[in-house]
Amino acid sequence: DAKTTQPNSMESNEEEPVHLPCNHSTISGTDYIHWYRQLPSQGPEYVIHGLTSNVNNRMASLAIAEDRKSSTLILHRATLRDAAVYYCILRDDWGSQGNLIFGKGTKLSVKP
Amino acid sequence: SAVISQKPSRDICQRGTSLTIQCQVDSQVTMMFWYRQQPGQSLTLIATANQGSEATYESGFVIDKFPISRPNLTFSTLTVSNMSPEDSSIYLCSVEEDPDTQYFGPGTRLTVL
């Protein structure tokens, strides 16, 4: 699986949008971009994933660059509960055994 | 989405002993995974456990140290054998229910003295 690069940490104010970047310059054509987050003292939880087009769900939006070498997870209005480590993961779902390769992620702090 | 529980939630063990961690899912799933998260670190996959076959271990993890059982489609156990302080970690199980999504248990926090 290709590697991703994320900032170690980011800060946001409550109720403001947050843009979490991820670089994946060696992404292959069959790699999906997955985002998970890990709240303190909990297991990771799925946030969103996409292949080429931008994606929206109730938790977040995923903006994928046209060349697919980068993507951005967008939290539209950060809450204190969004403070977590966010992981950007590439996964080749074609024939994959399903394992996720976690990097170090971005630790998001949300200030009231 | 699948709901996953793990037992115990935490434990403190003496070196040289073994601990078996249980993972229970509220639905039948084919693929289950065991991860380790060392203090301050990210998650590392230990093994994939599919029902009806032997677990597949990742590089650096061996069956003698981390034996896994998968007796049915809703349950799995991971044993941490002959423990040392370096085994102090959070151990998490996960399942793949949808083709693209994994659901994680709350983790078992293990401290080895």
HADDOCK unambig.tbl for C-alpha pairs under 7 A between the chains (distance, minus, plus):
assign (segid A and resid 42 and name CA) (segid B and resid 106 and name CA) 5.19 0.50 0.50
assign (segid A and resid 42 and name CA) (segid B and resid 107 and name CA) 6.94 0.50 0.50
assign (segid A and resid 43 and name CA) (segid B and resid 104 and name CA) 5.49 0.50 0.50
assign (segid A and resid 43 and name CA) (segid B and resid 105 and name CA) 5.80 0.50 0.50
assign (segid A and resid 43 and name CA) (segid B and resid 106 and name CA) 4.81 0.50 0.50
assign (segid A and resid 43 and name CA) (segid B and resid 107 and name CA) 6.09 0.50 0.50
assign (segid A and resid 44 and name CA) (segid B and resid 104 and name CA) 6.03 0.50 0.50
assign (segid A and resid 45 and name CA) (segid B and resid 103 and name CA) 6.41 0.50 0.50
assign (segid A and resid 45 and name CA) (segid B and resid 104 and name CA) 6.63 0.50 0.50
assign (segid A and resid 46 and name CA) (segid B and resid 101 and name CA) 6.64 0.50 0.50
assign (segid A and resid 46 and name CA) (segid B and resid 102 and name CA) 6.82 0.50 0.50
assign (segid A and resid 102 and name CA) (segid B and resid 42 and name CA) 6.31 0.50 0.50
assign (segid A and resid 102 and name CA) (segid B and resid 43 and name CA) 5.82 0.50 0.50
assign (segid A and resid 102 and name CA) (segid B and resid 44 and name CA) 6.95 0.50 0.50
assign (segid A and resid 103 and name CA) (segid B and resid 42 and name CA) 6.38 0.50 0.50
assign (segid A and resid 104 and name CA) (segid B and resid 42 and name CA) 5.53 0.50 0.50
